[in-house]
Amino acid sequence: MEDKSSVIIFVDDEQQPIGSFKSPINFELDTRKLVDGEHFLRIVSKDPSGKEGIRKIPFIVRNGPDINVEGISENEVVDGVLPIMVSAYGKGDQKVFLIEGSETPRSIPNWVWILHIVFGGWAIYYLITQFAITT
């Protein structure tokens, strides 16, 4: 009789396991073979007495290009004409860093504009009060 538990590893609801091992194990999961989206790792273990245990570990694969959309959000109520900016970029081959297209262009947030206006107003107030006091 064996004294180690056996472990069988599946991805999603596949009938064919990606591996069957004796515990403890270390392995690498190659996500490049999976489509982008939600998946789960199903680990089935069987101890020497024949009892089984199952654990499911959900994970999300995103190997494809990252897609960013500005100008519309999910489930947003809209009307009229919408200016929408879409940018998508990939990671390249992960050996060479690609500068062009690696950053997502975004418009300047509203809080930055408000901060500039408040600072400009304060600067004008400061100049007026300083020149009024000295003259």
Buried (B, 14 or more C-beta within 10 A) or exposed (E): EEEEBBBBBBBEEEEEBBEEBEEEEEEEBEBEEBEEEEBBBBBBBBBEEEEEEEEEEEEEBEEEEEEEEBEEEEEEEEEEEEEEEEBEBEEEEEEEEEEEEEEBEEEEEEEEEEEEEEEEEEEEEEEEEEEEEEE
